């Protein structure tokens, strides 16, 4: 008796569903990409309970006739390929021929469709892969409803997350598709509430503005480059605009949202030397490559690609972004140089006299630990670059990272709720956020209130900031709210730890930036405030705020003993 069997079709479809359909967002991705391939200019998505109860995708595309409507649910059925050679020349969004059959095998599906220009269409109902009804129906474009996902696979169903979590994944999918297909209008309704409204946009820049707002866009620089067989239109972080998470990084290959570690690494490498530790650049990369030089058929959910020549793609991305960053830094260096001629006192050693009684305790370690260094105003100091301040004394030399030091000061003030001096804004500030972050911020206004930030709902993915602590008056409020939302979403951690994390992120945004040079009095005040903190030697992220070199340390470095 043979032990090897050919599995029935319905079992094969359920196995395929396990590869292609991970959660409601996977269904949304497949159906939306089918609508894109159908030349739609308007796509609307409705979901109930995060898509677990219902997913409905409606479009105004070319539609299907009766025969194609039945064939589209067969496994390996597709209109995207004509012969084997097309596998190496993919120009559509979908091609595997498994998605609809997989979706239909684990849900209850209804399809309404008609060919464009034909008044009579067809309606098809399928439960768990079995066709229940086929009838004539008046329709325009295509509407497909997916109800009760995984109703016949309870093991898969129990692994789904909460309605809110599944909705976040749905929103993420729609956001990516909208960012890469700006010529299509997208709408999302969740539990009968309008959630996303993105009208037709003229290009990627306008689409990014629609999703994230003007201020977010102003923190990016635009870079368009082209070489033989390759083009990159991109929007990348300016050298003073970094985030505490990777939440806002997108790669699109021929308008397909994908993940690729090599391309991401090329971007990070381009920022080498100016990207602070634990910080991340924002980037939207639109890469256009000859379809014959990239294979999209390497992942069931089409999230990854394989390049014919990965090294050339890496060099192309890295070199052009690096050059753009260098040019931007050169412009800053020019301004820095011009400024220094007017403020030369900030870049030379100040010959202030030190009191003889100044107590200094040398340390054998380079990293100052509980250093009993009583600072006095008007210590001799010099700027090393635009971030580090060297302060000399009879006991040795202390080098302070003024950004890290200010970060530690603000972190403890935010955490303890002291010296925040929160005040209402004369002109409340409106901040537009991506819908995921918008929901998260509104659900956690009590946390932000603890930090002196009063925030209300303004509607249409916009919040209104009514009051801020003085320390945040000049800060990037858009960036703060984006990072705080990301922090809250990413960590299901105790409130106490969460509060520390949020405080650290807010402090990082509001602390002194590298390009800001301090006066003598400001440096003295910074050092005094740092001494009053509980942990003056480290910023909230664990980086040193100051390093002390005793005279003995310096002598050893110069091999004098």
Secondary structure, DSSP 8 states (H G I E B T S, - for coil): --------HHHHHHHHHHHH-SSHHHHHHHHHHHHHHTT-SEEEEEEEGGGTSEEEEEE-S----HHHHHHTTSTT--SS-SSGGGGGS--SS--SS-HHHHHHHTSEEEEEEE-TT-SEEEEEEEETTEEEEEEEEE-SEEEEEEESTTTT-HHHHTT---HHHHHHHHHHHHHHHHHH-TTSEEEEEETTEEEEEE---SSHHHHHHHHH-HHHHHTEEEEEEEETTEEEEEEEE-TT-EESSSTTEEEEETTEEE--HHHHHHHHHHTTTTS-TT-EE-EEEEEEE-GGGEE-TTSTTS---EETTHHHHHHHHHHHHHHHHHHHHHHHHHHHHHHHHH-GGGSS-------TT------SSSB-SS------TT--EEEETTTEEEEEETTEEEEEEHHHHHHHHHHHHHHHT-S--EEEEEEEEEEE--HHHHHHHHHTHHHHHHTT-EEEEEETTEEEEEEEEGGGTTS-HHHHHHHHHHHHHH----HHHHHHHHHHHHHHHHS--TT----HHHHHHHHHHHHTSS-TTB-TTS-BSEEEEEHHHHHHHTT--
